[in-house]
Amino acid sequence: MKDDTYNGFSNWETWVVNLWLDNDSGLYEHYGDMAHTEVSKDKERAVFKLSLILQAEFVEWMPEWEGVYMELLSGAMTKVNWHQVARHLVERVEEEENHAKSVN
């Protein structure tokens, strides 16, 4: 059985998206603010809602290529586990909030 997990994520594609979210301060702040707003209501709902938003927006931002490059990019995007990316982001936001509370 082939193991496609990568650095704690379900696959390389999911890890790459998460890596970009973690390392792009604008993206992290944008989605972190969404997570912060939603997580105070219900964590599982926040993960679900954020996963749908992430997927929709990342697909919307895809370039409009044709041919083999679009096929490859589309294939990679379908492998991203958006739920896992959203969960990781929500948990990071929770950790940051808990840390801020403990410091104050």
C-alpha positions in Angstrom: 0.0 0.0 0.0 1.4 3.4 -1.0 1.7 6.1 1.6 1.1 9.5 0.1 1.2 11.5 3.4 3.6 14.4 3.5 4.9 16.3 6.5 1.8 15.4 8.6 -0.7 16.2 5.8 -2.7 13.9 3.7 -0.6 14.6 0.6 2.0 16.9 -0.9 -0.7 19.1 -2.5 -2.4 19.8 0.8 1.0 20.5 2.5 1.9 23.0 -0.3 -1.3 25.0 0.1 -0.9 25.0 3.9 2.7 26.1 3.5 1.7 29.0 1.4 -1.1 30.0 3.9 1.3 29.8 6.8 4.1 31.8 5.0 2.1 34.5 3.3 1.2 37.0 5.9 -1.6 38.6 3.9 -3.3 35.2 3.2 -2.8 34.1 6.8 -4.2 37.3 8.2 -7.2 37.2 5.8 -8.2 33.6 6.5 -7.0 33.8 10.2 -9.5 36.6 10.7 -12.2 34.5 9.2 -11.3 31.6 11.4 -11.1 33.8 14.5 -14.6 35.1 13.8 -16.1 31.7 13.2 -14.3 29.6 15.8 -15.9 31.5 18.7 -19.3 30.2 17.6 -18.5 26.6 16.8 -15.2 25.0 15.9 -16.5 22.3 13.6 -18.7 24.7 11.7 -15.7 27.1 11.4 -13.6 24.3 9.9 -16.4 23.3 7.4 -17.2 26.9 6.4 -13.5 27.9 6.0 -12.8 24.8 3.9 -15.5 25.7 1.4 -14.2 29.3 1.3 -10.6 28.3 0.8 -11.5 25.9 -2.0 -13.7 28.3 -3.8 -11.2 31.2 -3.6 -8.1 29.2 -4.5 -9.9 27.7 -7.5 -11.1 31.1 -8.5 -7.5 32.4 -8.4 -6.2 29.7 -10.8 -4.8 31.1 -14.0 -6.7 30.6 -17.1 -4.3 28.3 -18.9 -5.2 25.8 -21.6 -3.8 22.4 -22.4 -1.5 20.2 -20.4 -0.6 22.9 -17.8 -4.2 23.4 -16.9 -4.8 19.7 -16.7 -1.8 19.3 -14.4 -2.8 22.2 -12.2 -6.4 21.1 -12.0 -5.4 17.6 -11.1 -3.2 18.9 -8.3 -6.0 21.2 -7.0 -8.4 18.3 -6.8 -6.0 16.5 -4.5 -5.9 19.2 -1.9 -7.7 18.3 1.4 -9.3 21.6 2.0 -10.9 20.4 5.3 -7.4 19.5 6.6 -6.0 22.9 5.6 -9.0 24.7 7.3 -8.6 22.6 10.5 -4.9 23.4 10.7 -5.6 27.1 10.3 -8.4 27.1 12.9 -6.2 25.2 15.4 -3.4 27.7 14.9 -5.8 30.6 15.5 -7.0 28.8 18.6 -3.4 28.3 19.8 -2.6 32.0 19.2 -5.7 33.1 21.1 -5.0 30.8 24.0 -1.4 32.0 24.1 -2.6 35.7 24.1 -5.0 35.0 27.0 -2.3 33.3 29.1 0.1 36.2 28.6 -2.4 38.8 29.6 
